Amino acid sequence: MYPGCTVSPFYDSLMAKLCTWGQTFDESRIKMLNALNDFDIQGVETSIPLYKTILNSEEYKNGQLSTDFLKRYDMIDKLEKDLTEARKEKQIPAIASAIMHSEFYKSKVKSQNSGDTDGLSTWVERGSV
């Protein structure tokens, strides 16, 4: 394995085992989702997003399980939609963070130059040129 590689479904289960249980099927399902959300695996792609899509699907919740589950219920298409939504949800906070950082940086530069009376920056006045 190396940073950026994709761990195929044939080996993904070798990275870690996750088992949950509950008094009911839904309690176990929710515990599994919470545990998957807490997983922190970096450097390689895993099938965790697919598992989340499956666990959140109405078909899974209703127990409509079969060996052709992924194909029958278009889970890969649902996964792609989920990943697109997740990216969209992260865009606004990322943009807001960039704006806040920019404003903070501008205020720092402005406060450093506020004692400047002749238009020269502080570092120029101190003879750094």
C-alpha positions as CSV (number, residue, x, y, z in Angstrom):
1,M,0.0,0.0,0.0
2,Y,1.1,3.5,-0.7
3,P,-0.4,7.0,-0.3
4,G,-3.1,7.6,-2.9
5,C,-3.7,3.9,-3.8
6,T,-7.2,2.5,-3.8
7,V,-7.8,-0.5,-1.6
8,S,-10.0,-2.8,-3.6
9,P,-13.0,-4.5,-2.0
10,F,-11.0,-7.7,-2.1
11,Y,-8.5,-6.3,0.4
12,D,-10.4,-3.6,2.2
13,S,-11.6,-6.0,4.9
14,L,-8.0,-6.8,5.7
15,M,-7.3,-3.3,6.9
16,A,-9.7,-3.5,9.9
17,K,-12.7,-5.5,11.1
18,L,-15.7,-3.7,12.4
19,C,-18.5,-5.5,14.2
20,T,-21.5,-3.9,15.9
21,W,-24.5,-5.3,17.7
22,G,-27.7,-4.0,19.1
23,Q,-30.9,-5.1,20.7
24,T,-32.5,-4.4,17.3
25,F,-31.4,-4.4,13.6
26,D,-31.7,-0.6,13.5
27,E,-29.7,-0.1,16.7
28,S,-26.9,-2.2,15.3
29,R,-27.1,-0.3,12.0
30,I,-26.9,3.1,13.7
31,K,-23.9,1.9,15.8
32,M,-22.2,0.7,12.6
33,L,-22.8,4.1,10.9
34,N,-21.4,5.9,14.0
35,A,-18.3,3.7,14.0
36,L,-17.8,4.2,10.3
37,N,-18.0,8.0,10.8
38,D,-15.3,7.7,13.5
39,F,-12.9,5.7,11.4
40,D,-9.8,7.7,10.5
41,I,-7.9,6.0,7.7
42,Q,-5.6,8.3,5.8
43,G,-3.5,7.8,2.7
44,V,-5.6,5.2,0.9
45,E,-9.1,5.1,-0.3
46,T,-11.5,2.5,1.3
47,S,-15.0,1.3,0.7
48,I,-16.3,3.0,3.9
49,P,-18.3,5.5,1.8
50,L,-20.0,2.6,0.1
51,Y,-20.8,1.0,3.4
52,K,-22.4,4.2,4.6
53,T,-24.5,4.5,1.5
54,I,-25.7,0.9,1.9
55,L,-26.5,1.3,5.6
56,N,-28.5,4.5,4.9
57,S,-30.4,3.0,2.0
58,E,-34.1,2.3,2.5
59,E,-33.6,-1.1,0.9
60,Y,-31.1,-2.1,3.6
61,K,-33.2,-0.6,6.4
62,N,-36.1,-2.7,5.1
63,G,-34.0,-5.9,5.1
64,Q,-34.2,-6.3,1.3
65,L,-30.9,-8.1,1.2
66,S,-29.7,-10.4,-1.5
67,T,-26.5,-11.5,-3.2
68,D,-27.2,-9.0,-6.0
69,F,-28.0,-6.1,-3.6
70,L,-25.5,-3.7,-5.0
71,K,-26.6,-4.2,-8.6
72,R,-30.3,-4.6,-7.9
73,Y,-30.6,-1.3,-6.0
74,D,-28.0,0.7,-8.0
75,M,-25.8,1.2,-4.9
76,I,-22.9,2.5,-6.9
77,D,-25.1,5.3,-8.4
78,K,-26.3,6.1,-5.0
79,L,-22.8,6.2,-3.7
80,E,-21.8,8.7,-6.4
81,K,-24.7,10.9,-5.5
82,D,-23.8,10.7,-1.8
83,L,-20.2,11.7,-2.6
84,T,-21.3,14.6,-4.7
85,E,-23.6,15.8,-1.9
86,A,-20.8,15.4,0.7
87,R,-18.5,17.6,-1.5
88,K,-21.2,20.2,-1.9
89,E,-21.8,20.3,1.9
90,K,-18.1,20.9,2.5
91,Q,-17.8,23.7,-0.1
92,I,-19.5,26.5,1.9
93,P,-17.5,25.9,5.1
94,A,-14.3,25.8,3.1
95,I,-15.1,29.1,1.3
96,A,-16.1,30.7,4.6
97,S,-12.9,29.5,6.2
98,A,-10.8,30.9,3.3
99,I,-12.6,34.3,3.6
100,M,-12.2,34.5,7.3
101,H,-8.5,33.7,7.0
102,S,-8.1,36.3,4.3
103,E,-9.9,38.9,6.4
104,F,-7.7,38.0,9.4
105,Y,-4.6,38.3,7.4
106,K,-5.7,41.7,6.0
107,S,-6.4,43.0,9.5
108,K,-3.0,41.9,10.6
109,V,-1.3,43.6,7.7
110,K,-3.4,46.8,8.3
111,S,-2.6,46.9,12.0
112,Q,1.1,46.5,11.3
113,N,1.0,49.4,8.9
114,S,-1.3,51.6,11.0
115,G,1.6,53.5,12.6
116,D,2.9,54.3,9.2
117,T,2.7,58.1,8.6
118,D,4.4,58.6,5.3
119,G,3.0,55.6,3.4
120,L,6.1,53.4,3.8
121,S,5.7,50.1,5.5
122,T,7.2,49.4,8.9
123,W,9.9,47.2,7.6
124,V,11.1,49.8,5.2
125,E,11.2,52.5,7.9
126,R,13.4,50.2,10.0
127,G,16.0,50.2,7.2
128,S,15.3,46.7,5.8
129,V,15.7,47.9,2.3
